[in-house]
Amino acid sequence: MIITFAGIFILLGGKASPNPSNYLGDFFALCASFFYAGFLLISYRLRDRIQSSVIMFISGFGSALTLLISAFFVEGIQVPHGINELWPLLGLTLCLQVIGHNLLAHCQGRINVNLSAIICLTQPAIASVYSFLLFSETVSPVEVFGILVVMAGVYLVKAQFRKGNVLKEHTL
């Protein structure tokens, strides 16, 4: 885990063209990693008593309500006008929330929760790769090194799970 964190900080500190907006996006990606890891830990524990589809429905409904209230105060309520504005929202809803999160909640019975939480820390690295591929952002050699260190940290944690040299799940 320490190696993965080190990789994240190398990644965040090695910007090719540093400016405040770059760091703000990276900070949000790191925060998302922590919140998502927390979500995984909570839903992993709930999964023993509640079906994954119920967990996903409640979390999706709670998220929608929270986002609606936040959007009302920050930007006002925005209503899509036409299919060109609606289809990206429907695609995100179906692909990410319904399919992706349900599959993740279902798979938690097969993946150790500690490993899942560590894998969440790869979000800043994956965001950097996506920004390079989708938006043609420049990735510095230091950032590439940070991404490799993050991946090495995840690999080492996974190798420890295979060997059985890990702490009990409830210690995380």
mmCIF file of the C-alpha atoms, coordinates in Angstrom:
data_MODEL
# 
_entry.id   MODEL 
# 
loop_
_atom_site.group_PDB 
_atom_site.id 
_atom_site.type_symbol 
_atom_site.label_atom_id 
_atom_site.label_alt_id 
_atom_site.label_comp_id 
_atom_site.label_asym_id 
_atom_site.label_entity_id 
_atom_site.label_seq_id 
_atom_site.pdbx_PDB_ins_code 
_atom_site.Cartn_x 
_atom_site.Cartn_y 
_atom_site.Cartn_z 
_atom_site.occupancy 
_atom_site.B_iso_or_equiv 
_atom_site.pdbx_formal_charge 
_atom_site.auth_seq_id 
_atom_site.auth_comp_id 
_atom_site.auth_asym_id 
_atom_site.auth_atom_id 
_atom_site.pdbx_PDB_model_num 
ATOM 1   C CA . MET A 1 1   ? 0.000   0.000   0.000   1.00 0.00 ? 1   MET A CA 1 
ATOM 2   C CA . ILE A 1 2   ? 2.876   2.360   0.812   1.00 0.00 ? 2   ILE A CA 1 
ATOM 3   C CA . ILE A 1 3   ? 4.384   1.765   -2.633  1.00 0.00 ? 3   ILE A CA 1 
ATOM 4   C CA . THR A 1 4   ? 1.038   2.553   -4.254  1.00 0.00 ? 4   THR A CA 1 
ATOM 5   C CA . PHE A 1 5   ? 0.751   5.796   -2.264  1.00 0.00 ? 5   PHE A CA 1 
ATOM 6   C CA . ALA A 1 6   ? 4.322   6.705   -3.217  1.00 0.00 ? 6   ALA A CA 1 
ATOM 7   C CA . GLY A 1 7   ? 3.432   6.187   -6.871  1.00 0.00 ? 7   GLY A CA 1 
ATOM 8   C CA . ILE A 1 8   ? 0.407   8.437   -6.533  1.00 0.00 ? 8   ILE A CA 1 
ATOM 9   C CA . PHE A 1 9   ? 2.488   11.250  -5.039  1.00 0.00 ? 9   PHE A CA 1 
ATOM 10  C CA . ILE A 1 10  ? 5.165   10.839  -7.733  1.00 0.00 ? 10  ILE A CA 1 
ATOM 11  C CA . LEU A 1 11  ? 2.403   10.981  -10.330 1.00 0.00 ? 11  LEU A CA 1 
ATOM 12  C CA . LEU A 1 12  ? 0.829   14.084  -8.818  1.00 0.00 ? 12  LEU A CA 1 
ATOM 13  C CA . GLY A 1 13  ? 4.155   15.888  -8.452  1.00 0.00 ? 13  GLY A CA 1 
ATOM 14  C CA . GLY A 1 14  ? 5.493   15.184  -11.941 1.00 0.00 ? 14  GLY A CA 1 
ATOM 15  C CA . LYS A 1 15  ? 3.280   17.332  -14.141 1.00 0.00 ? 15  LYS A CA 1 
ATOM 16  C CA . ALA A 1 16  ? 4.633   18.196  -17.569 1.00 0.00 ? 16  ALA A CA 1 
ATOM 17  C CA . SER A 1 17  ? 2.832   21.531  -17.535 1.00 0.00 ? 17  SER A CA 1 
ATOM 18  C CA . PRO A 1 18  ? 1.952   22.311  -13.927 1.00 0.00 ? 18  PRO A CA 1 
ATOM 19  C CA . ASN A 1 19  ? -0.904  24.684  -13.261 1.00 0.00 ? 19  ASN A CA 1 
ATOM 20  C CA . PRO A 1 20  ? -3.490  24.852  -10.468 1.00 0.00 ? 20  PRO A CA 1 
ATOM 21  C CA . SER A 1 21  ? -6.267  23.232  -12.521 1.00 0.00 ? 21  SER A CA 1 
ATOM 22  C CA . ASN A 1 22  ? -4.099  20.130  -13.094 1.00 0.00 ? 22  ASN A CA 1 
ATOM 23  C CA . TYR A 1 23  ? -3.558  19.703  -9.368  1.00 0.00 ? 23  TYR A CA 1 
ATOM 24  C CA . LEU A 1 24  ? -7.211  20.308  -8.577  1.00 0.00 ? 24  LEU A CA 1 
ATOM 25  C CA . GLY A 1 25  ? -8.255  17.509  -10.936 1.00 0.00 ? 25  GLY A CA 1 
ATOM 26  C CA . ASP A 1 26  ? -5.657  15.180  -9.454  1.00 0.00 ? 26  ASP A CA 1 
ATOM 27  C CA . PHE A 1 27  ? -6.818  16.070  -5.952  1.00 0.00 ? 27  PHE A CA 1 
ATOM 28  C CA . PHE A 1 28  ? -10.400 15.221  -6.911  1.00 0.00 ? 28  PHE A CA 1 
ATOM 29  C CA . ALA A 1 29  ? -9.270  11.906  -8.416  1.00 0.00 ? 29  ALA A CA 1 
ATOM 30  C CA . LEU A 1 30  ? -7.408  11.078  -5.197  1.00 0.00 ? 30  LEU A CA 1 
ATOM 31  C CA . CYS A 1 31  ? -10.439 12.028  -3.091  1.00 0.00 ? 31  CYS A CA 1 
ATOM 32  C CA . ALA A 1 32  ? -12.617 9.855   -5.324  1.00 0.00 ? 32  ALA A CA 1 
ATOM 33  C CA . SER A 1 33  ? -10.237 6.960   -4.672  1.00 0.00 ? 33  SER A CA 1 
ATOM 34  C CA . PHE A 1 34  ? -10.625 7.297   -0.913  1.00 0.00 ? 34  PHE A CA 1 
ATOM 35  C CA . PHE A 1 35  ? -14.401 7.703   -1.030  1.00 0.00 ? 35  PHE A CA 1 
ATOM 36  C CA . TYR A 1 36  ? -14.761 4.798   -3.425  1.00 0.00 ? 36  TYR A CA 1 
ATOM 37  C CA . ALA A 1 37  ? -12.568 2.608   -1.234  1.00 0.00 ? 37  ALA A CA 1 
ATOM 38  C CA . GLY A 1 38  ? -14.794 3.541   1.703   1.00 0.00 ? 38  GLY A CA 1 
ATOM 39  C CA . PHE A 1 39  ? -17.862 2.652   -0.346  1.00 0.00 ? 39  PHE A CA 1 
ATOM 40  C CA . LEU A 1 40  ? -16.322 -0.722  -1.170  1.00 0.00 ? 40  LEU A CA 1 
ATOM 41  C CA . LEU A 1 41  ? -15.542 -1.446  2.469   1.00 0.00 ? 41  LEU A CA 1 
ATOM 42  C CA . ILE A 1 42  ? -19.064 -0.534  3.574   1.00 0.00 ? 42  ILE A CA 1 
ATOM 43  C CA . SER A 1 43  ? -20.822 -2.408  0.785   1.00 0.00 ? 43  SER A CA 1 
ATOM 44  C CA . TYR A 1 44  ? -18.571 -5.437  1.326   1.00 0.00 ? 44  TYR A CA 1 
ATOM 45  C CA . ARG A 1 45  ? -19.758 -5.662  4.928   1.00 0.00 ? 45  ARG A CA 1 
ATOM 46  C CA . LEU A 1 46  ? -23.389 -5.048  3.972   1.00 0.00 ? 46  LEU A CA 1 
ATOM 47  C CA . ARG A 1 47  ? -23.249 -7.678  1.246   1.00 0.00 ? 47  ARG A CA 1 
ATOM 48  C CA . ASP A 1 48  ? -23.355 -10.442 3.879   1.00 0.00 ? 48  ASP A CA 1 
ATOM 49  C CA . ARG A 1 49  ? -26.833 -9.311  4.958   1.00 0.00 ? 49  ARG A CA 1 
ATOM 50  C CA . ILE A 1 50  ? -28.268 -7.454  1.946   1.00 0.00 ? 50  ILE A CA 1 
ATOM 51  C CA . GLN A 1 51  ? -28.348 -8.338  -1.756  1.00 0.00 ? 51  GLN A CA 1 
ATOM 52  C CA . SER A 1 52  ? -25.941 -6.379  -3.956  1.00 0.00 ? 52  SER A CA 1 
ATOM 53  C CA . SER A 1 53  ? -28.810 -5.049  -6.119  1.00 0.00 ? 53  SER A CA 1 
ATOM 54  C CA . VAL A 1 54  ? -30.466 -3.535  -3.021  1.00 0.00 ? 54  VAL A CA 1 
ATOM 55  C CA . ILE A 1 55  ? -27.173 -1.935  -1.958  1.00 0.00 ? 55  ILE A CA 1 
ATOM 56  C CA . MET A 1 56  ? -26.728 -0.474  -5.429  1.00 0.00 ? 56  MET A CA 1 
ATOM 57  C CA . PHE A 1 57  ? -30.316 0.814   -5.567  1.00 0.00 ? 57  PHE A CA 1 
ATOM 58  C CA . ILE A 1 58  ? -30.001 2.562   -2.212  1.00 0.00 ? 58  ILE A CA 1 
ATOM 59  C CA . SER A 1 59  ? -26.581 4.016   -3.018  1.00 0.00 ? 59  SER A CA 1 
ATOM 60  C CA . GLY A 1 60  ? -27.736 5.121   -6.473  1.00 0.00 ? 60  GLY A CA 1 
ATOM 61  C CA . PHE A 1 61  ? -30.904 6.726   -5.127  1.00 0.00 ? 61  PHE A CA 1 
ATOM 62  C CA . GLY A 1 62  ? -28.971 8.431   -2.318  1.00 0.00 ? 62  GLY A CA 1 
ATOM 63  C CA . SER A 1 63  ? -26.365 9.686   -4.769  1.00 0.00 ? 63  SER A CA 1 
ATOM 64  C CA . ALA A 1 64  ? -29.013 11.000  -7.163  1.00 0.00 ? 64  ALA A CA 1 
ATOM 65  C CA . LEU A 1 65  ? -30.768 12.841  -4.358  1.00 0.00 ? 65  LEU A CA 1 
ATOM 66  C CA . THR A 1 66  ? -27.492 14.330  -3.086  1.00 0.00 ? 66  THR A CA 1 
ATOM 67  C CA . LEU A 1 67  ? -26.452 15.412  -6.582  1.00 0.00 ? 67  LEU A CA 1 
ATOM 68  C CA . LEU A 1 68  ? -29.875 16.925  -7.265  1.00 0.00 ? 68  LEU A CA 1 
ATOM 69  C CA . ILE A 1 69  ? -29.716 19.035  -4.112  1.00 0.00 ? 69  ILE A CA 1 
ATOM 70  C CA . SER A 1 70  ? -26.087 20.040  -4.812  1.00 0.00 ? 70  SER A CA 1 
ATOM 71  C CA . ALA A 1 71  ? -26.868 20.938  -8.427  1.00 0.00 ? 71  ALA A CA 1 
ATOM 72  C CA . PHE A 1 72  ? -29.846 23.013  -7.346  1.00 0.00 ? 72  PHE A CA 1 
ATOM 73  C CA . PHE A 1 73  ? -27.682 25.197  -5.111  1.00 0.00 ? 73  PHE A CA 1 
ATOM 74  C CA . VAL A 1 74  ? -24.605 25.351  -7.349  1.00 0.00 ? 74  VAL A CA 1 
ATOM 75  C CA . GLU A 1 75  ? -25.928 25.555  -10.914 1.00 0.00 ? 75  GLU A CA 1 
ATOM 76  C CA . GLY A 1 76  ? -29.703 25.358  -10.764 1.00 0.00 ? 76  GLY A CA 1 
ATOM 77  C CA . ILE A 1 77  ? -31.711 22.513  -12.197 1.00 0.00 ? 77  ILE A CA 1 
ATOM 78  C CA . GLN A 1 78  ? -30.691 21.726  -15.762 1.00 0.00 ? 78  GLN A CA 1 
ATOM 79  C CA . VAL A 1 79  ? -33.096 19.794  -17.991 1.00 0.00 ? 79  VAL A CA 1 
ATOM 80  C CA . PRO A 1 80  ? -31.779 18.175  -21.194 1.00 0.00 ? 80  PRO A CA 1 
ATOM 81  C CA . HIS A 1 81  ? -33.394 19.536  -24.358 1.00 0.00 ? 81  HIS A CA 1 
ATOM 82  C CA . GLY A 1 82  ? -33.417 16.845  -26.991 1.00 0.00 ? 82  GLY A CA 1 
ATOM 83  C CA . ILE A 1 83  ? -31.800 13.487  -27.490 1.00 0.00 ? 83  ILE A CA 1 
ATOM 84  C CA . ASN A 1 84  ? -28.332 14.948  -28.153 1.00 0.00 ? 84  ASN A CA 1 
ATOM 85  C CA . GLU A 1 85  ? -28.174 16.192  -24.559 1.00 0.00 ? 85  GLU A CA 1 
ATOM 86  C CA . LEU A 1 86  ? -29.956 13.186  -23.084 1.00 0.00 ? 86  LEU A CA 1 
ATOM 87  C CA . TRP A 1 87  ? -28.061 10.235  -24.576 1.00 0.00 ? 87  TRP A CA 1 
ATOM 88  C CA . PRO A 1 88  ? -24.738 10.891  -22.752 1.00 0.00 ? 88  PRO A CA 1 
ATOM 89  C CA . LEU A 1 89  ? -26.621 10.985  -19.437 1.00 0.00 ? 89  LEU A CA 1 
ATOM 90  C CA . LEU A 1 90  ? -28.452 7.768   -20.217 1.00 0.00 ? 90  LEU A CA 1 
ATOM 91  C CA . GLY A 1 91  ? -25.213 6.112   -21.329 1.00 0.00 ? 91  GLY A CA 1 
ATOM 92  C CA . LEU A 1 92  ? -23.430 7.094   -18.126 1.00 0.00 ? 92  LEU A CA 1 
ATOM 93  C CA . THR A 1 93  ? -26.368 5.953   -16.040 1.00 0.00 ? 93  THR A CA 1 
ATOM 94  C CA . LEU A 1 94  ? -26.703 2.572   -17.704 1.00 0.00 ? 94  LEU A CA 1 
ATOM 95  C CA . CYS A 1 95  ? -23.038 1.761   -18.241 1.00 0.00 ? 95  CYS A CA 1 
ATOM 96  C CA . LEU A 1 96  ? -21.531 3.133   -15.054 1.00 0.00 ? 96  LEU A CA 1 
ATOM 97  C CA . GLN A 1 97  ? -24.162 2.954   -12.356 1.00 0.00 ? 97  GLN A CA 1 
ATOM 98  C CA . VAL A 1 98  ? -26.440 0.124   -13.374 1.00 0.00 ? 98  VAL A CA 1 
ATOM 99  C CA . ILE A 1 99  ? -24.044 -2.261  -15.076 1.00 0.00 ? 99  ILE A CA 1 
ATOM 100 C CA . GLY A 1 100 ? -20.636 -1.290  -13.677 1.00 0.00 ? 100 GLY A CA 1 
ATOM 101 C CA . HIS A 1 101 ? -21.479 -0.789  -10.025 1.00 0.00 ? 101 HIS A CA 1 
ATOM 102 C CA . ASN A 1 102 ? -23.810 -3.793  -9.914  1.00 0.00 ? 102 ASN A CA 1 
ATOM 103 C CA . LEU A 1 103 ? -21.085 -5.999  -11.353 1.00 0.00 ? 103 LEU A CA 1 
ATOM 104 C CA . LEU A 1 104 ? -18.604 -4.573  -8.865  1.00 0.00 ? 104 LEU A CA 1 
ATOM 105 C CA . ALA A 1 105 ? -20.921 -5.214  -5.929  1.00 0.00 ? 105 ALA A CA 1 
ATOM 106 C CA . HIS A 1 106 ? -21.579 -8.728  -7.209  1.00 0.00 ? 106 HIS A CA 1 
ATOM 107 C CA . CYS A 1 107 ? -17.857 -9.459  -7.652  1.00 0.00 ? 107 CYS A CA 1 
ATOM 108 C CA . GLN A 1 108 ? -16.994 -8.351  -4.144  1.00 0.00 ? 108 GLN A CA 1 
ATOM 109 C CA . GLY A 1 109 ? -17.794 -11.853 -2.971  1.00 0.00 ? 109 GLY A CA 1 
ATOM 110 C CA . ARG A 1 110 ? -14.922 -13.109 -5.107  1.00 0.00 ? 110 ARG A CA 1 
ATOM 111 C CA . ILE A 1 111 ? -12.327 -10.374 -4.556  1.00 0.00 ? 111 ILE A CA 1 
ATOM 112 C CA . ASN A 1 112 ? -10.814 -9.584  -1.188  1.00 0.00 ? 112 ASN A CA 1 
ATOM 113 C CA . VAL A 1 113 ? -11.989 -6.214  0.096   1.00 0.00 ? 113 VAL A CA 1 
ATOM 114 C CA . ASN A 1 114 ? -8.448  -5.138  1.007   1.00 0.00 ? 114 ASN A CA 1 
ATOM 115 C CA . LEU A 1 115 ? -7.288  -5.736  -2.554  1.00 0.00 ? 115 LEU A CA 1 
ATOM 116 C CA . SER A 1 116 ? -10.334 -3.847  -3.876  1.00 0.00 ? 116 SER A CA 1 
ATOM 117 C CA . ALA A 1 117 ? -9.484  -0.845  -1.713  1.00 0.00 ? 117 ALA A CA 1 
ATOM 118 C CA . ILE A 1 118 ? -5.878  -0.815  -2.966  1.00 0.00 ? 118 ILE A CA 1 
ATOM 119 C CA . ILE A 1 119 ? -7.043  -1.112  -6.565  1.00 0.00 ? 119 ILE A CA 1 
ATOM 120 C CA . CYS A 1 120 ? -9.164  2.016   -6.013  1.00 0.00 ? 120 CYS A CA 1 
ATOM 121 C CA . LEU A 1 121 ? -5.946  3.931   -5.444  1.00 0.00 ? 121 LEU A CA 1 
ATOM 122 C CA . THR A 1 122 ? -5.142  3.448   -9.123  1.00 0.00 ? 122 THR A CA 1 
ATOM 123 C CA . GLN A 1 123 ? -7.821  5.979   -10.122 1.00 0.00 ? 123 GLN A CA 1 
ATOM 124 C CA . PRO A 1 124 ? -5.389  8.940   -10.431 1.00 0.00 ? 124 PRO A CA 1 
ATOM 125 C CA . ALA A 1 125 ? -3.086  6.793   -12.587 1.00 0.00 ? 125 ALA A CA 1 
ATOM 126 C CA . ILE A 1 126 ? -5.957  5.659   -14.784 1.00 0.00 ? 126 ILE A CA 1 
ATOM 127 C CA . ALA A 1 127 ? -7.222  9.243   -15.041 1.00 0.00 ? 127 ALA A CA 1 
ATOM 128 C CA . SER A 1 128 ? -3.771  10.288  -16.288 1.00 0.00 ? 128 SER A CA 1 
ATOM 129 C CA . VAL A 1 129 ? -3.785  7.573   -18.944 1.00 0.00 ? 129 VAL A CA 1 
ATOM 130 C CA . TYR A 1 130 ? -7.310  8.550   -20.027 1.00 0.00 ? 130 TYR A CA 1 
ATOM 131 C CA . SER A 1 131 ? -6.344  12.233  -20.213 1.00 0.00 ? 131 SER A CA 1 
ATOM 132 C CA . PHE A 1 132 ? -3.427  11.278  -22.442 1.00 0.00 ? 132 PHE A CA 1 
ATOM 133 C CA . LEU A 1 133 ? -5.513  9.025   -24.710 1.00 0.00 ? 133 LEU A CA 1 
ATOM 134 C CA . LEU A 1 134 ? -8.749  11.021  -24.864 1.00 0.00 ? 134 LEU A CA 1 
ATOM 135 C CA . PHE A 1 135 ? -7.619  14.625  -24.498 1.00 0.00 ? 135 PHE A CA 1 
ATOM 136 C CA . SER A 1 136 ? -4.041  14.457  -25.825 1.00 0.00 ? 136 SER A CA 1 
ATOM 137 C CA . GLU A 1 137 ? -2.629  15.830  -22.575 1.00 0.00 ? 137 GLU A CA 1 
ATOM 138 C CA . THR A 1 138 ? 1.112   15.628  -22.158 1.00 0.00 ? 138 THR A CA 1 
ATOM 139 C CA . VAL A 1 139 ? 2.352   13.017  -19.690 1.00 0.00 ? 139 VAL A CA 1 
ATOM 140 C CA . SER A 1 140 ? 5.840   13.644  -18.325 1.00 0.00 ? 140 SER A CA 1 
ATOM 141 C CA . PRO A 1 141 ? 8.390   10.880  -17.743 1.00 0.00 ? 141 PRO A CA 1 
ATOM 142 C CA . VAL A 1 142 ? 7.958   11.448  -13.996 1.00 0.00 ? 142 VAL A CA 1 
ATOM 143 C CA . GLU A 1 143 ? 4.208   10.849  -14.335 1.00 0.00 ? 143 GLU A CA 1 
ATOM 144 C CA . VAL A 1 144 ? 4.850   7.658   -16.308 1.00 0.00 ? 144 VAL A CA 1 
ATOM 145 C CA . PHE A 1 145 ? 7.223   6.543   -13.552 1.00 0.00 ? 145 PHE A CA 1 
ATOM 146 C CA . GLY A 1 146 ? 4.535   7.330   -10.952 1.00 0.00 ? 146 GLY A CA 1 
ATOM 147 C CA . ILE A 1 147 ? 1.981   5.262   -12.893 1.00 0.00 ? 147 ILE A CA 1 
ATOM 148 C CA . LEU A 1 148 ? 4.424   2.356   -13.036 1.00 0.00 ? 148 LEU A CA 1 
ATOM 149 C CA . VAL A 1 149 ? 5.083   2.609   -9.286  1.00 0.00 ? 149 VAL A CA 1 
ATOM 150 C CA . VAL A 1 150 ? 1.321   2.602   -8.594  1.00 0.00 ? 150 VAL A CA 1 
ATOM 151 C CA . MET A 1 151 ? 0.893   -0.511  -10.735 1.00 0.00 ? 151 MET A CA 1 
ATOM 152 C CA . ALA A 1 152 ? 3.882   -2.169  -9.061  1.00 0.00 ? 152 ALA A CA 1 
ATOM 153 C CA . GLY A 1 153 ? 2.309   -1.486  -5.656  1.00 0.00 ? 153 GLY A CA 1 
ATOM 154 C CA . VAL A 1 154 ? -0.962  -3.110  -6.724  1.00 0.00 ? 154 VAL A CA 1 
ATOM 155 C CA . TYR A 1 155 ? 0.953   -6.041  -8.188  1.00 0.00 ? 155 TYR A CA 1 
ATOM 156 C CA . LEU A 1 156 ? 2.873   -6.548  -4.930  1.00 0.00 ? 156 LEU A CA 1 
ATOM 157 C CA . VAL A 1 157 ? -0.338  -6.465  -2.879  1.00 0.00 ? 157 VAL A CA 1 
ATOM 158 C CA . LYS A 1 158 ? -1.924  -8.992  -5.228  1.00 0.00 ? 158 LYS A CA 1 
ATOM 159 C CA . ALA A 1 159 ? 1.184   -11.193 -4.989  1.00 0.00 ? 159 ALA A CA 1 
ATOM 160 C CA . GLN A 1 160 ? 0.923   -11.104 -1.187  1.00 0.00 ? 160 GLN A CA 1 
ATOM 161 C CA . PHE A 1 161 ? -2.698  -12.219 -1.428  1.00 0.00 ? 161 PHE A CA 1 
ATOM 162 C CA . ARG A 1 162 ? -1.666  -15.170 -3.573  1.00 0.00 ? 162 ARG A CA 1 
ATOM 163 C CA . LYS A 1 163 ? 0.967   -16.170 -1.029  1.00 0.00 ? 163 LYS A CA 1 
ATOM 164 C CA . GLY A 1 164 ? -1.438  -15.706 1.863   1.00 0.00 ? 164 GLY A CA 1 
ATOM 165 C CA . ASN A 1 165 ? 0.815   -13.134 3.600   1.00 0.00 ? 165 ASN A CA 1 
ATOM 166 C CA . VAL A 1 166 ? -1.935  -10.616 4.310   1.00 0.00 ? 166 VAL A CA 1 
ATOM 167 C CA . LEU A 1 167 ? -3.704  -9.265  7.328   1.00 0.00 ? 167 LEU A CA 1 
ATOM 168 C CA . LYS A 1 168 ? -7.207  -10.414 8.130   1.00 0.00 ? 168 LYS A CA 1 
ATOM 169 C CA . GLU A 1 169 ? -9.915  -8.493  6.280   1.00 0.00 ? 169 GLU A CA 1 
ATOM 170 C CA . HIS A 1 170 ? -11.266 -6.804  9.382   1.00 0.00 ? 170 HIS A CA 1 
ATOM 171 C CA . THR A 1 171 ? -7.955  -5.068  10.094  1.00 0.00 ? 171 THR A CA 1 
ATOM 172 C CA . LEU A 1 172 ? -8.150  -2.683  7.131   1.00 0.00 ? 172 LEU A CA 1 
# 
